[in-house]
Amino acid sequence: MMMHVSLFLSRLILPLLCIISVLDGAFVSGENDYVSTVGDSGMRRDAWNFCNEVGAEAPDMGSPRAADCFNLTSTSLKHRVSEKDNLLGVGTPFPGISQRALCNVDLYAVEKELYLGSLCQVPDSPKPWQFWMIMLKNGNFDTMAGLCPSNGKKTPPFSDPRRFPCFGKGCMNQPTVVHQKTQLLDGNTTLREAFSGTYDLGSNPSDGLDLISFYQVEWEKKRDAGSWQFRHILKTSKNYPWLMLYLRADATQGYSGGYHYDTRGMLKTPPESPNFKVRLTLDIKKGGGSKSQFYLIDIGGCWKNNGKPCDGDVLTDVTRYTGMANPETAACYPTKQGQGWIGDARTWELDVGGLSSKLHYYQDPGTTSARRIWGSIDVGT
């Protein structure tokens, strides 16, 4: 559950599978000369981070942040994050945690992400990087719980059953997480790892998926060649009709799209409009139906209405999103229905920087135009 406005951006999601092999942002420094701003350019190395806001932890799952990264030798791999690290939950100390976060589920998750980032961090220039981000969101909203602020201010319970889905108390819960740690397979030639689970607590996906929600992310690559391939599956249920699953490249330091606290990720230098492009390969296996929405690319940034950068003040910070589901424009985007969809796998090189520089975002009259810097780039449904 994301306790801010980004929770409510998506629509009803049904099963979808996609394979993503490259997500790579670059500054343009010449006609055919690119300098990558992504730590793991071409997605050839490994790390991931499971990310969500909290509210309350799911039973026996720990705080909803988990990571998988390792050192690889000629014959084996050594994990840098233990299962004990991944299962850390509120009240359990870890190196570097503050006293104010120790017993606060939301702050605990924030600082746990920083701790996992320190375990996975890779030295690089101009900054180190940590991991690709897998982000799973539950779109249920219990308006009677009084948990979520409105425009940064605490909001009392209110009734609005037609606007937000919720089956009752507990509808904003965190999911179960089953983690399959990275393994060397096929004679030490292939790396594979995964996580999966459900929001329907008390159910078991191994007993069948007909009546429950389900998600799975598996990623694989050849040991010394090529890029990681991510395979995503997302299925909603009656109680959880609004779920979101994204692969993200987030800022390695500072704010990323939708978050008002320090995050970790893959973008060493967050790209700035208009000078960046995004290259990714997609192979969509199954769509989610007419009520689902797939983002070919989505970017998130943050600046105030006076044009100044965000500083963590939720009363004045404004997150800006640009979601590109099927824009009828040039810049190498789909221009006809079906392009890049099922049966039409392709690699896209998208002029995201150019397009985002031309869009209108509100600012107070008479203020200096904001620099459009994007702390997150993601693809998903």
C-alpha positions in Angstrom: 0.0 0.0 0.0 1.3 3.4 -1.0 0.1 6.1 1.4 0.2 9.0 -1.0 -1.5 10.1 -4.2 0.4 7.7 -6.5 -1.6 4.8 -4.9 -4.7 5.8 -7.0 -3.2 6.3 -10.5 -3.9 3.0 -12.1 -7.0 1.0 -13.2 -8.3 -2.5 -12.9 -5.5 -4.9 -13.7 -5.9 -8.5 -15.0 -3.2 -11.0 -15.8 -0.3 -9.7 -17.9 3.1 -11.1 -18.7 6.0 -9.1 -20.1 9.7 -9.7 -20.7 11.9 -6.7 -20.2 15.5 -7.0 -21.2 16.9 -3.5 -21.2 15.9 -0.3 -19.4 18.5 2.3 -20.2 18.3 6.1 -19.9 21.0 8.3 -21.5 22.0 11.9 -22.0 22.4 12.8 -25.6 25.8 14.3 -26.2 26.0 14.0 -30.0 24.0 12.7 -33.0 24.8 9.1 -32.2 26.8 9.5 -29.0 25.1 8.4 -25.7 26.4 8.4 -22.2 24.4 6.1 -19.9 23.1 7.6 -16.6 22.1 4.1 -15.4 24.3 2.3 -13.0 23.8 -1.2 -14.6 23.7 0.0 -18.2 22.1 -2.7 -20.4 20.9 -4.5 -17.2 23.9 -6.9 -17.2 24.5 -7.0 -13.5 22.2 -8.0 -10.7 20.2 -6.4 -7.8 16.5 -5.7 -7.0 14.5 -4.2 -4.3 10.9 -4.9 -3.4 9.2 -1.6 -2.5 5.9 -0.4 -0.9 4.6 1.8 1.8 3.4 0.0 4.9 0.5 0.9 7.2 0.8 -2.5 8.8 3.2 -5.4 8.0 1.7 -8.7 6.7 2.0 -11.5 9.3 5.5 -13.2 9.3 6.6 -11.2 6.3 8.6 -8.4 7.9 8.8 -4.9 6.6 7.9 -4.8 2.9 11.4 -4.1 1.6 13.6 -7.0 0.3 16.7 -7.3 -1.8 18.7 -9.9 -3.7 22.3 -9.1 -4.6 25.5 -11.2 -4.6 29.2 -11.6 -5.5 29.9 -14.0 -8.3 33.0 -16.2 -8.6 34.0 -18.7 -11.3 32.1 -21.5 -9.6 29.7 -20.0 -7.1 27.8 -17.0 -5.8 27.8 -15.4 -2.4 24.7 -13.6 -1.3 25.2 -10.1 0.2 21.7 -10.0 1.7 20.5 -12.8 4.0 17.0 -14.0 4.5 17.3 -12.6 8.0 17.9 -9.2 6.5 14.9 -9.5 4.2 12.6 -10.5 7.1 13.6 -7.6 9.3 10.4 -6.1 10.8 9.4 -3.2 13.0 10.9 -3.4 16.4 14.0 -5.4 15.3 17.1 -3.3 15.2 19.6 -3.3 12.4 22.9 -1.3 11.8 22.2 2.4 11.4 18.5 2.5 12.3 17.3 5.5 14.2 15.3 5.3 17.5 12.4 7.1 15.9 12.1 4.5 13.1 12.5 1.4 15.3 8.9 1.2 16.3 7.2 3.1 13.4 6.3 0.8 10.5 6.5 3.5 7.9 9.8 5.0 9.0 11.2 1.5 9.6 10.6 0.6 5.9 12.3 3.8 4.7 15.5 3.1 6.8 15.4 -0.6 5.9 15.6 0.3 2.2 18.7 2.4 3.0 20.2 -0.5 4.9 19.6 -3.0 2.1 21.0 -0.4 -0.3 24.2 -0.3 1.7 24.6 -4.1 1.4 24.1 -4.1 -2.3 25.9 -0.9 -3.2 28.3 -0.9 -6.2 31.1 1.7 -6.4 30.9 3.7 -9.6 31.4 7.2 -11.1 30.0 9.8 -10.5 28.0 8.0 -7.8 27.5 4.4 -6.6 24.3 2.5 -7.4 22.3 -0.1 -5.6 19.5 -2.0 -7.4 16.7 -2.1 -9.9 13.4 -1.7 -8.2 10.4 -4.0 -8.4 7.4 -2.0 -7.1 4.0 -3.7 -6.2 1.1 -1.6 -5.2 -2.4 -2.3 -3.7 -4.9 0.2 -4.9 -7.5 -0.5 -2.2 -8.3 2.5 0.0 -10.2 2.2 3.3 -11.6 5.7 3.6 -13.0 4.9 7.0 -9.6 4.0 8.5 -8.2 7.6 8.5 -4.8 6.4 7.4 -4.1 8.4 4.3 -3.5 12.2 4.3 -5.2 14.5 1.8 -2.8 17.2 0.4 -0.3 16.4 3.1 -2.8 16.9 6.0 -4.3 14.2 8.2 -7.9 13.4 7.0 -10.7 12.1 9.2 -12.6 9.0 8.1 -15.1 9.5 5.3 -17.4 7.4 3.2 -17.0 7.2 -0.6 -17.6 3.5 -1.6 -18.1 4.3 -5.3 -14.7 6.0 -5.8 -12.3 3.6 -4.0 -12.3 -0.2 -3.8 -12.3 -1.7 -0.3 -13.9 -4.9 1.0 -13.8 -3.7 4.6 -11.3 -3.4 7.5 -7.8 -4.7 6.4 -8.3 -4.1 2.7 -5.0 -2.1 2.5 -2.9 -5.0 3.7 0.6 -5.9 2.5 1.0 -9.1 0.5 2.8 -12.4 1.2 6.2 -12.7 -0.3 7.9 -16.0 -1.3 11.5 -15.4 -2.3 13.5 -17.7 -4.5 17.1 -16.6 -4.1 19.4 -16.3 -7.0 20.8 -19.6 -8.1 23.4 -20.8 -10.7 21.7 -23.3 -12.9 22.4 -25.3 -16.1 26.0 -26.2 -15.3 26.7 -22.7 -13.8 25.7 -21.0 -17.0 22.4 -19.4 -16.0 21.4 -17.1 -13.2 17.7 -17.2 -12.1 15.7 -15.7 -9.2 12.1 -14.8 -8.4 9.5 -13.7 -5.9 5.8 -14.2 -5.8 2.8 -14.0 -3.5 -0.8 -12.8 -3.0 -2.7 -10.1 -1.3 -5.4 -12.6 -0.2 -3.9 -13.4 3.2 -4.7 -16.9 4.3 -4.8 -18.3 0.8 -2.1 -20.4 -0.9 -1.3 -19.8 -4.6 -0.2 -23.4 -4.9 -3.8 -24.5 -4.3 -4.9 -22.6 -7.4 -5.3 -19.0 -8.5 -9.0 -18.9 -9.6 -10.3 -16.8 -6.7 -7.2 -15.0 -5.4 -4.8 -12.3 -6.4 -1.4 -13.3 -7.5 1.9 -11.7 -8.6 5.2 -13.2 -9.8 8.4 -11.6 -11.0 11.1 -13.9 -12.3 14.4 -12.7 -13.8 17.1 -14.6 -15.6 20.3 -14.1 -17.6 23.2 -16.1 -19.1 26.1 -15.9 -16.8 28.6 -14.0 -19.0 26.4 -12.6 -21.8 23.4 -10.5 -22.5 20.9 -8.7 -20.3 18.5 -9.7 -17.5 15.1 -10.8 -18.7 12.2 -9.9 -16.3 9.0 -11.9 -16.5 6.0 -10.3 -14.8 2.6 -11.8 -14.0 -0.1 -9.9 -12.2 -3.6 -11.1 -11.4 -6.4 -9.3 -9.5 -9.2 -10.8 -7.5 -12.6 -9.8 -6.2 -11.1 -8.3 -3.0 -8.1 -6.8 -4.8 -9.3 -5.4 -8.1 -6.7 -2.7 -8.4 -3.1 -3.8 -8.4 0.0 -2.4 -9.9 3.4 -4.0 -10.8 6.3 -2.0 -12.2 10.0 -2.4 -13.0 11.7 0.9 -12.1 15.0 2.6 -12.3 15.0 5.0 -9.3 17.4 7.7 -8.1 20.4 6.3 -6.2 20.0 9.1 -3.7 17.3 11.7 -2.9 13.7 11.6 -3.9 12.3 9.2 -6.6 8.9 9.5 -8.2 6.1 9.5 -5.6 8.4 9.2 -2.5 9.0 12.0 0.0 12.1 10.4 1.5 15.6 9.3 0.6 15.5 6.2 -1.7 18.0 3.9 -3.4 18.1 2.7 -7.0 19.9 2.7 -10.3 19.9 6.2 -11.7 23.3 7.7 -10.8 22.3 11.0 -12.4 18.5 11.5 -12.7 17.8 12.5 -16.3 16.6 16.0 -17.1 14.3 17.0 -20.0 14.8 17.3 -22.9 18.1 15.5 -23.2 17.5 11.8 -22.5 16.1 8.7 -24.2 15.0 5.3 -22.9 15.7 2.0 -24.6 13.8 -1.1 -23.6 12.8 -4.4 -25.1 9.2 -5.8 -24.5 7.5 -9.0 -25.3 3.9 -8.9 -24.1 2.5 -12.4 -23.7 -1.0 -11.7 -22.5 -3.0 -8.5 -21.9 -5.2 -7.6 -19.0 -8.4 -6.7 -20.9 -10.2 -3.5 -21.6 -10.1 -2.2 -18.1 -6.3 -2.7 -17.6 -3.6 -0.2 -18.5 0.0 -0.9 -19.5 2.6 1.9 -19.3 5.1 1.6 -22.1 7.1 4.1 -20.0 6.2 6.2 -17.0 8.4 8.9 -15.4 8.1 10.6 -12.1 9.6 13.8 -10.8 9.0 16.3 -8.1 9.0 20.1 -7.9 6.9 22.7 -6.1 4.3 24.9 -7.8 6.8 27.8 -7.4 9.3 25.9 -9.6 11.7 25.0 -6.7 12.9 21.4 -6.2 11.0 19.3 -3.6 12.5 19.2 -0.1 10.3 16.6 1.6 7.6 19.0 2.8 4.4 17.1 1.8 2.3 20.3 2.1 4.1 21.9 -0.8 5.9 19.2 -2.7 4.1 18.1 -5.9 4.9 14.8 -7.6 4.6 15.0 -11.4 3.9 11.9 -13.5 4.1 11.4 -17.3 2.5 8.1 -18.3 2.9 7.1 -21.9 0.4 4.3 -22.6 -0.1 4.8 -26.4 0.7 8.4 -27.4 -0.1 9.4 -31.0 3.1 11.2 -31.6 6.4 10.8 -33.2 9.6 10.3 -31.3 9.6 6.5 -31.9 6.4 5.8 -29.9 3.6 3.5 -31.1 1.4 5.2 -33.6 -1.0 2.4 -34.5 -3.1 0.1 -32.3 -1.3 -3.2 -31.7 2.3 -1.9 -32.3 4.5 -3.6 -29.7 1.7 -5.6 -28.2 1.0 -9.4 -28.2 3.0 -11.1 -31.0 5.0 -7.9 -31.9 8.0 -8.0 -29.6 10.4 -5.2 -30.2 13.0 -2.9 -28.8 12.0 0.7 -28.3 14.2 3.7 -28.2 11.9 6.4 -26.8 12.6 10.2 -26.8 11.1 10.5 -23.4 13.1 13.6 -22.6 12.0 15.4 -25.7 8.3 14.6 -25.2 8.3 15.4 -21.5 9.8 18.8 -22.2 6.8 19.8 -24.3 4.1 18.8 -21.9 2.3 21.3 -19.6 2.7 21.0 -15.8 1.1 23.6 -13.6 3.2 26.3 -11.9 2.2 29.4 -10.1 2.0 32.4 -12.4 5.1 34.5 -12.5 7.5 31.8 -11.1 10.6 30.6 -12.7 10.2 27.4 -14.8 11.2 24.3 -12.9 14.0 22.1 -14.1 12.3 18.9 -15.2 14.4 16.3 -13.4 13.0 12.7 -13.2 13.9 10.6 -10.2 12.2 7.4 -11.5 11.6 5.7 -14.8 9.3 2.6 -14.9 7.4 0.2 -17.1 4.5 -2.0 -16.1 0.8 -2.3 -15.5 
